[in-house]
């Protein structure tokens, strides 16, 4: 897959991971922590981005990987919606929101780039199938 040996080398994963850790820091604020359902929803959305990129990397083939990257992208958009909600509830100032929105947009940009790359790249060669017939095995 484009020379990556580990999913942590992928810029889209790195930015999704950074977004996740920023969300965790936001959710750790005492005023926010009291909103249990909101915190759970936002934490799940933030976790989904890097998790789906990592899982897609572990699958075989660009098409399948791209599908997981699309799920990650949708979750990043959901994080943005949660941040808008936080701004509307005055849990974030307008300036704080703009800073966090920048991190969401960066994660989205690199995830869209990953999707485009996967959609336009050749599929990796499939490994040869192992024979199930014992007679075909070499002693």
Residue pairs with C-beta under 8 A, 6 or more apart in sequence:
1 57
1 62
1 65
1 124
2 117
2 121
4 10
4 57
7 13
7 53
7 54
7 57
7 58
8 14
10 53
10 57
10 114
11 110
11 113
11 114
12 53
12 69
12 72
12 107
12 110
12 111
12 113
12 114
13 50
13 53
13 54
13 57
14 110
15 103
15 106
15 107
15 109
15 110
15 111
16 49
16 50
16 53
16 72
16 76
16 107
16 110
16 111
17 49
17 50
18 103
18 107
19 46
19 49
19 76
19 79
19 103
19 104
19 106
19 107
20 46
20 47
20 49
20 50
22 100
22 103
23 42
23 43
23 45
23 46
23 79
24 43
24 46
26 32
26 86
26 92
26 100
27 33
27 39
27 42
27 43
29 91
31 91
32 38
32 39
32 86
32 91
33 39
38 82
38 85
41 82
42 79
42 82
45 75
45 76
45 78
45 79
45 82
46 75
46 79
48 71
48 72
48 75
48 78
49 72
49 73
49 75
49 76
49 79
49 107
49 111
50 72
51 72
52 68
52 69
52 71
52 72
52 75
53 68
53 69
53 72
53 111
53 114
55 68
56 64
56 65
56 66
56 67
56 68
56 69
56 72
57 65
59 65
59 68
60 124
60 126
61 123
61 124
62 118
62 119
62 121
62 122
62 123
62 124
63 118
63 123
65 118
66 114
66 115
66 118
66 119
69 111
69 114
69 115
69 118
70 115
72 111
73 108
73 111
73 112
73 115
76 104
76 107
76 108
76 111
77 108
79 104
80 101
80 104
80 108
83 92
83 97
83 100
83 101
83 104
84 97
86 92
86 97
87 93
87 94
87 96
87 97
92 100
131 137
